[in-house]
Amino acid sequence: MLTEKRLNETYKNAKEISFDDNSKFIFFSDIHRGDNSMSDEFAHNQSIYYHALEYYYEKEYTYVEVGDGEELWEHAKFNYIRRAHSDVYELIKKFYNSDRFIMLFGNHNVFLKNPYFVEKNLYHYYDDYLQKESHLFPGIIVYESIILKHKQTSQEIFVVHGHQGDLINDQLWRLSMFMLRYFWRYMHIVGFKNPASPAKNIYKQHKIERNFNKWNRLNGVMMICGHTHRPKFPSRGEMPYFNTGCCVHPRGITGIEITNGKIMMVSWRVTPDKNGFLQINRTIIHGPTEILDFEDR
């Protein structure tokens, strides 16, 4: 009931963006960029993520970040995160300057819901080398959700982080943040898992997916989400609920691509070639499938 209510209001207030079969999108979620300390779960995948973004920039994709780009629950200062991953932010800045970057907030960077916080932290930053203020994402608007609407068919794709209606990560997010910042942050360094996190709790993952599928069944809208860290690409006959996975997996990152009117799930991993040299490879793990195949399921 709570999930249905939150998704209804989020869908109603979503930013509508037109697209067609020539449009190209890459969706990554749950990057959890941190401060490069021991608790920064993104740090070990930074090179993979950077290489993937370079690939998508060169091929003129629009980058949609589906929430939890920053780990602001653990690390209160955005500036520390930007400094730790300055090369990543410079690359994302190139997407933004090309009008090809769409940013959504999730529960772990819910502070971006506040326009004042966004203006203070994302519009500009202090460049230590130049010793002056420099632009980062001037004028950026961070959304809770977007609706991609096809110009010819009017088919909709509802894109939202996926924490909506997850009580401990939505309505009680301040309590969860406090526990993570001052307790679980240190516990997971030594191997303990936070049971409140859907990423570490298979029961919560399935519960969230069931709730979203129920909403999907009532509304008949294709969905792309994150939050659970569990990649999901629906099989024939299933409800059109997609999940990007995450960028903090021990062995690589996953995302969802849309291109030429088709949708697919991809992974980026470091693998050895036949000579034993390590290289970063992109692999299609599900699809490609025509987007129209998911209409009115």
RODO-2510 file (C-alpha; in nm, 4 decimals, decimal comma):
residues 297
     n   res          X          Y          Z
     1     m     0,0000     0,0000     0,0000
     2     l     0,2808     0,2389     0,0940
     3     t     0,4783     0,1486    -0,2186
     4     e     0,1736     0,2029    -0,4387
     5     k     0,1096     0,5462    -0,2876
     6     r     0,4720     0,6586    -0,3237
     7     l     0,5028     0,5306    -0,6796
     8     n     0,1764     0,6968    -0,7798
     9     e     0,2942     1,0367    -0,6578
    10     t     0,6427     0,9881    -0,8038
    11     y     0,4972     0,8882    -1,1416
    12     k     0,2609     1,1871    -1,1354
    13     n     0,5488     1,4304    -1,0692
    14     a     0,8008     1,2700    -1,3064
    15     k     0,9889     1,4783    -1,5617
    16     e     0,8806     1,3720    -1,9131
    17     i     1,1545     1,3322    -2,1739
    18     s     1,0890     1,2436    -2,5382
    19     f     1,2900     0,9789    -2,7223
    20     d     1,2788     0,7766    -3,0437
    21     d     1,4510     0,4787    -3,2016
    22     n     1,7605     0,6891    -3,2711
    23     s     1,8038     0,7745    -2,9022
    24     k     2,0794     0,6042    -2,7031
    25     f     2,0758     0,5726    -2,3233
    26     i     2,2943     0,4047    -2,0640
    27     f     2,1457     0,3569    -1,7166
    28     f     2,3743     0,3020    -1,4173
    29     s     2,2550     0,3034    -1,0577
    30     d     2,3974     0,2553    -0,7095
    31     i     2,7473     0,3744    -0,7873
    32     h     2,7946     0,4818    -0,4243
    33     r     3,0951     0,7029    -0,4925
    34     g     3,2720     0,7556    -0,1598
    35     d     3,5840     0,9257    -0,0251
    36     n     3,8316     0,6547    -0,1357
    37     s     3,8687     0,5295     0,2219
    38     m     3,8408     0,1634     0,3251
    39     s     3,4619     0,1953     0,3381
    40     d     3,4366     0,3252    -0,0213
    41     e     3,2759     0,0295    -0,2006
    42     f     3,3014     0,2027    -0,5391
    43     a     3,6782     0,2580    -0,5346
    44     h     3,7755    -0,0893    -0,6628
    45     n     3,5503    -0,0440    -0,9684
    46     q     3,6428     0,3157    -1,0499
    47     s     3,8625     0,2243    -1,3487
    48     i     3,5958    -0,0070    -1,4941
    49     y     3,3257     0,2564    -1,4489
    50     y     3,5452     0,5298    -1,5986
    51     h     3,6295     0,3173    -1,9021
    52     a     3,2609     0,2343    -1,9533
    53     l     3,1616     0,6017    -1,9377
    54     e     3,4338     0,6892    -2,1891
    55     y     3,2869     0,4273    -2,4237
    56     y     2,9356     0,5716    -2,3891
    57     y     3,0554     0,9294    -2,4250
    58     e     3,2378     0,8533    -2,7486
    59     k     2,9330     0,6696    -2,8852
    60     e     2,7052     0,9646    -2,7948
    61     y     2,4863     0,7948    -2,5357
    62     t     2,2884     0,9924    -2,2798
    63     y     2,3922     0,8902    -1,9295
    64     v     2,1038     0,8427    -1,6842
    65     e     2,2197     0,7986    -1,3245
    66     v     1,9321     0,6203    -1,1507
    67     g     2,0021     0,7301    -0,7924
    68     d     2,2658     0,6663    -0,5258
    69     g     2,5444     0,8090    -0,7376
    70     e     2,7060     0,9393    -0,4190
    71     e     2,7345     0,7686    -0,0809
    72     l     2,6186     1,0669     0,1250
    73     w     2,4902     0,8564     0,4130
    74     e     2,8416     0,7465     0,5037
    75     h     3,0250     1,0592     0,3880
    76     a     2,8628     1,3885     0,4842
    77     k     3,0872     1,6107     0,2696
    78     f     3,0185     1,5953    -0,1049
    79     n     3,3422     1,7847    -0,1675
    80     y     3,5469     1,4956    -0,0248
    81     i     3,3740     1,2573    -0,2659
    82     r     3,4329     1,4857    -0,5636
    83     r     3,8022     1,5194    -0,4769
    84     a     3,8439     1,1443    -0,4311
    85     h     3,6959     1,0751    -0,7762
    86     s     3,7747     1,4009    -0,9554
    87     d     3,8514     1,2312    -1,2881
    88     v     3,5105     1,0603    -1,2833
    89     y     3,3320     1,3892    -1,2193
    90     e     3,5270     1,5581    -1,4983
    91     l     3,4057     1,2885    -1,7373
    92     i     3,0445     1,3179    -1,6186
    93     k     3,0839     1,6940    -1,6638
    94     k     3,1520     1,6295    -2,0342
    95     f     2,8186     1,4468    -2,0591
    96     y     2,6466     1,7358    -1,8821
    97     n     2,8069     1,9984    -2,1071
    98     s     2,6836     1,7980    -2,4075
    99     d     2,3294     1,7919    -2,2630
   100     r     2,3559     1,4152    -2,2187
   101     f     2,3423     1,3703    -1,8410
   102     i     2,0264     1,3062    -1,6378
   103     m     2,0630     1,2671    -1,2620
   104     l     1,8138     1,1093    -1,0232
   105     f     1,8471     1,0933    -0,6482
   106     g     1,8098     0,7785    -0,4412
   107     n     1,7971     0,7190    -0,0691
   108     h     2,1754     0,7368    -0,0200
   109     n     2,1962     1,0782    -0,1888
   110     v     1,8486     1,2019    -0,0954
   111     f     2,0093     1,5336     0,0027
   112     l     2,0064     1,6145    -0,3699
   113     k     1,6314     1,6557    -0,3338
   114     n     1,7131     1,9938    -0,1773
   115     p     1,7793     2,2610    -0,4465
   116     y     1,9963     2,4585    -0,2026
   117     f     2,2212     2,1556    -0,1424
   118     v     2,2455     2,0987    -0,5180
   119     e     2,3348     2,4619    -0,5883
   120     k     2,5949     2,4686    -0,3114
   121     n     2,7657     2,1402    -0,4005
   122     l     2,6972     2,0518    -0,7656
   123     y     2,6926     2,3848    -0,9461
   124     h     3,0600     2,4575    -0,8809
   125     y     3,3625     2,3521    -0,6780
   126     y     3,6936     2,4974    -0,5652
   127     d     3,9743     2,3954    -0,8014
   128     d     4,2845     2,3397    -0,5869
   129     y     4,5185     2,3634    -0,8866
   130     l     4,3734     2,6832    -1,0341
   131     q     4,2878     2,8138    -0,6857
   132     k     3,9493     2,9436    -0,7929
   133     e     3,5855     2,8365    -0,8268
   134     s     3,5156     2,6224    -1,1342
   135     h     3,1917     2,4985    -1,2886
   136     l     3,0817     2,1406    -1,2277
   137     f     2,7138     2,1043    -1,3252
   138     p     2,5874     2,4647    -1,3249
   139     g     2,2080     2,4834    -1,3212
   140     i     2,1559     2,1078    -1,2913
   141     i     1,8151     1,9811    -1,1766
   142     v     1,8188     1,6487    -0,9910
   143     y     1,4954     1,4533    -1,0332
   144     e     1,3257     1,1851    -0,8277
   145     s     1,1970     1,0217    -1,1450
   146     i     1,1628     1,0646    -1,5196
   147     i     0,9319     0,9245    -1,7859
   148     l     1,0843     0,8487    -2,1250
   149     k     0,8033     0,8812    -2,3796
   150     h     0,8457     0,7503    -2,7329
   151     k     0,7684     1,0172    -2,9929
   152     q     0,5948     0,7822    -3,2366
   153     t     0,4330     0,5123    -3,0203
   154     s     0,3793     0,7136    -2,6965
   155     q     0,5150     0,4120    -2,5051
   156     e     0,6426     0,5159    -2,1612
   157     i     0,9424     0,4026    -1,9578
   158     f     0,9218     0,5064    -1,5926
   159     v     1,2688     0,5522    -1,4408
   160     v     1,2990     0,5790    -1,0617
   161     h     1,5596     0,4719    -0,8065
   162     g     1,3383     0,2135    -0,6368
   163     h     1,3488     0,2973    -0,2653
   164     q     0,9995     0,4477    -0,2757
   165     g     0,7818     0,2690    -0,0195
   166     d     1,0779     0,0817     0,1350
   167     l     1,0001     0,2025     0,4883
   168     i     1,3473     0,1887     0,6437
   169     n     1,5093     0,3518     0,3373
   170     d     1,2332     0,5987     0,2518
   171     q     1,0229     0,7287     0,5407
   172     l     1,2826     0,6318     0,8059
   173     w     1,5902     0,7198     0,6017
   174     r     1,7349     0,9500     0,8688
   175     l     1,7467     0,6637     1,1186
   176     s     1,9047     0,4341     0,8597
   177     m     2,1608     0,6999     0,7704
   178     f     2,2552     0,7479     1,1361
   179     m     2,3053     0,3729     1,1848
   180     l     2,5112     0,3407     0,8673
   181     r     2,7290     0,6462     0,9268
   182     y     2,8132     0,5684     1,2885
   183     f     2,7868     0,1894     1,3117
   184     w     2,7455    -0,0243     0,9992
   185     r     3,0072     0,1744     0,8068
   186     y     3,2743     0,0325     1,0376
   187     m     3,1138    -0,3085     1,0787
   188     h     3,1005    -0,3892     0,7077
   189     i     3,4742    -0,3126     0,6769
   190     v     3,5354    -0,6250     0,8873
   191     g     3,2742    -0,8344     0,7086
   192     f     2,9401    -0,7784     0,8827
   193     k     2,6353    -0,7082     0,6649
   194     n     2,3677    -0,4482     0,7317
   195     p     2,0389    -0,6451     0,7433
   196     a     1,8347    -0,3306     0,6648
   197     s     1,9999    -0,2915     0,3245
   198     p     1,8191    -0,4614     0,0340
   199     a     2,1597    -0,5099    -0,1279
   200     k     2,2548    -0,7474     0,1561
   201     n     1,9126    -0,9029     0,2225
   202     i     1,7583    -1,1342    -0,0374
   203     y     1,4206    -1,1271     0,1396
   204     k     1,4038    -0,7473     0,1080
   205     q     1,5084    -0,7684    -0,2576
   206     h     1,2231    -1,0044    -0,3408
   207     k     0,9729    -0,8046    -0,1359
   208     i     1,0617    -0,4818    -0,3188
   209     e     1,0396    -0,6562    -0,6563
   210     r     0,6978    -0,8016    -0,5697
   211     n     0,5680    -0,4591    -0,4635
   212     f     0,6963    -0,2943    -0,7804
   213     n     0,5567    -0,5711    -0,9998
   214     k     0,2196    -0,5262    -0,8310
   215     w     0,2225    -0,1532    -0,9152
   216     n     0,3413    -0,2395    -1,2648
   217     r     0,0529    -0,4816    -1,3125
   218     l    -0,1980    -0,2128    -1,2131
   219     n    -0,0465     0,0590    -1,4321
   220     g     0,1064    -0,1258    -1,7272
   221     v     0,4168     0,0946    -1,7457
   222     m     0,7653    -0,0306    -1,8264
   223     m     1,0042     0,0456    -1,5358
   224     i     1,3799     0,0844    -1,4911
   225     c     1,5002     0,0926    -1,1300
   226     g     1,8016     0,0360    -0,9059
   227     h     1,8209     0,0196    -0,5245
   228     t     1,8274    -0,3586    -0,4699
   229     h     2,1658    -0,4040    -0,6479
   230     r     2,0107    -0,7140    -0,8107
   231     p     2,0196    -0,7049    -1,1934
   232     k     1,6798    -0,7874    -1,3421
   233     f     1,5770    -0,8318    -1,7041
   234     p     1,2239    -0,9733    -1,7422
   235     s     1,1646    -1,2929    -1,9340
   236     r     0,8818    -1,3345    -2,1819
   237     g     0,5515    -1,3141    -1,9953
   238     e     0,6927    -1,1340    -1,6896
   239     m     0,6044    -0,7784    -1,5913
   240     p     0,8375    -0,5182    -1,7531
   241     y     1,0387    -0,4409    -1,4382
   242     f     1,4086    -0,3844    -1,5108
   243     n     1,6842    -0,3335    -1,2552
   244     t     2,0246    -0,1973    -1,3496
   245     g     2,2124    -0,3835    -1,0777
   246     c     2,4957    -0,1769    -0,9313
   247     c     2,8525    -0,0520    -0,9674
   248     v     2,9876    -0,1903    -0,6375
   249     h     2,9859    -0,5620    -0,7172
   250     p     3,3227    -0,7272    -0,6380
   251     r     3,3707    -0,8376    -0,9986
   252     g     3,2433    -0,5474    -1,2060
   253     i     2,9470    -0,3270    -1,2884
   254     t     2,6141    -0,3775    -1,4643
   255     g     2,3832    -0,1403    -1,6478
   256     i     2,1014    -0,1174    -1,8988
   257     e     2,1368     0,0176    -2,2522
   258     i     1,8692     0,1423    -2,4899
   259     t     1,9671     0,1864    -2,8531
   260     n     1,7981     0,1404    -3,1931
   261     g     1,4646     0,0838    -3,0211
   262     k     1,6031    -0,2117    -2,8251
   263     i     1,6886    -0,2673    -2,4596
   264     m     1,9650    -0,4874    -2,3192
   265     m     2,1543    -0,5530    -1,9976
   266     v     2,5327    -0,5286    -2,0043
   267     s     2,8174    -0,6000    -1,7684
   268     w     3,1651    -0,4502    -1,7635
   269     r     3,4402    -0,6635    -1,6102
   270     v     3,8151    -0,7065    -1,6007
   271     t     3,9053    -1,0310    -1,7769
   272     p     4,2351    -1,1786    -1,9024
   273     d     4,3021    -1,2266    -2,2722
   274     k     4,4682    -1,5411    -2,4088
   275     n     4,8102    -1,4013    -2,3146
   276     g     4,7074    -1,3265    -1,9582
   277     f     4,6857    -0,9499    -2,0019
   278     l     4,3978    -0,7926    -1,8123
   279     q     4,1447    -0,5890    -2,0081
   280     i     3,8054    -0,4294    -1,9451
   281     n     3,5318    -0,5915    -2,1533
   282     r     3,1668    -0,5125    -2,2170
   283     t     2,9361    -0,8143    -2,2384
   284     i     2,5665    -0,8265    -2,3268
   285     i     2,4084    -1,0565    -2,0666
   286     h     2,0383    -1,0143    -2,1579
   287     g     1,8728    -0,8969    -2,4784
   288     p     1,8715    -0,7050    -2,7011
   289     t     1,4909    -0,7036    -2,7055
   290     e     1,2565    -0,4673    -2,8864
   291     i     1,1117    -0,2114    -2,6436
   292     l     0,7728    -0,2560    -2,8095
   293     d     0,7729    -0,6192    -2,6926
   294     f     0,7185    -0,4895    -2,3381
   295     e     0,4178    -0,2727    -2,4169
   296     d     0,0881    -0,3608    -2,2433
   297     r     0,2095    -0,6830    -2,0832
***
